[in-house]
Amino acid sequence: MKRTVCIGITALLLVTWMAPVFAGDVVIQSEPGRDRLTTFYNQHIDMEIAMAQEYISLKDTDSPKAKCFGERALKDVEFLKSQRQELVKRMLDANVGMQPYEVHYFLMNAFLEAHPEVRPLC
């Protein structure tokens, strides 16, 4: 029992002592360079375009809600393709980060700023 407690305390002290070292590595890795961020943002925009393209065919349906989704998706794809470089530059300047939800939120708000006539949800 004493041996188990000693091993446990030693392990706890070792982890506590090493935590700042590991935390330093995480901080360094979580601050990527501009090139890495640019690549990440472009990949995310590609993903958003691919997802929106799946909904474009809905604009030709009879359902008003589905038609709304399709029309919104078409405008979204056109916006993302035409404004890609500007959006990436704005995300870099705004320090959006590398969380997908942050990038999605930024892109959604940029689209709604450019197209105030479009409702956020159909």
MOBELBEL-V872387 format. One record per residue. RES is the residue in one small letter. PHI is phi in degrees with one decimal (none if undefined). Layout:
BEGIN
[[RES/PHI] [RES/PHI]]
END
This chain:
BEGIN
[[m/none] [k/-60.7] [r/-64.6] [t/-63.9] [v/-65.1] [c/-62.4] [i/-64.6] [g/-62.1] [i/-65.9] [t/-62.1] [a/-63.2] [l/-62.6] [l/-64.2] [l/-64.1] [v/-64.6] [t/-63.2] [w/-70.4] [m/-85.3] [a/-56.4] [p/-62.1] [v/-64.9] [f/-67.5] [a/-63.1] [g/-62.6] [d/-63.7] [v/-64.5] [v/-63.1] [i/-63.1] [q/-73.3] [s/-84.3] [e/-113.3] [p/-71.9] [g/-72.5] [r/-61.4] [d/-65.0] [r/-66.1] [l/-64.8] [t/-60.0] [t/-62.6] [f/-61.0] [y/-64.3] [n/-64.6] [q/-64.4] [h/-67.5] [i/-64.2] [d/-58.5] [m/-64.4] [e/-63.1] [i/-64.3] [a/-61.4] [m/-67.1] [a/-68.7] [q/-63.4] [e/-68.1] [y/-94.0] [i/-59.9] [s/-63.6] [l/-70.2] [k/-67.5] [d/-98.2] [t/-90.6] [d/-86.1] [s/-71.4] [p/-61.5] [k/-67.7] [a/-65.2] [k/-61.9] [c/-61.0] [f/-60.8] [g/-64.5] [e/-66.7] [r/-63.9] [a/-63.2] [l/-63.0] [k/-63.9] [d/-63.2] [v/-63.2] [e/-60.5] [f/-63.7] [l/-64.0] [k/-70.0] [s/-78.5] [q/-110.1] [r/-51.6] [q/-63.9] [e/-64.4] [l/-64.2] [v/-62.1] [k/-61.4] [r/-65.2] [m/-66.9] [l/-63.9] [d/-66.4] [a/-87.6] [n/51.5] [v/-63.9] [g/98.8] [m/-116.0] [q/-87.2] [p/-54.8] [y/-66.7] [e/-68.1] [v/-67.5] [h/-60.7] [y/-61.8] [f/-62.6] [l/-64.5] [m/-62.9] [n/-67.0] [a/-64.0] [f/-64.3] [l/-68.1] [e/-66.8] [a/-76.5] [h/-128.8] [p/-66.3] [e/-75.0] [v/-87.1] [r/-75.4] [p/-59.7] [l/-127.2] [c/-79.2]]
END
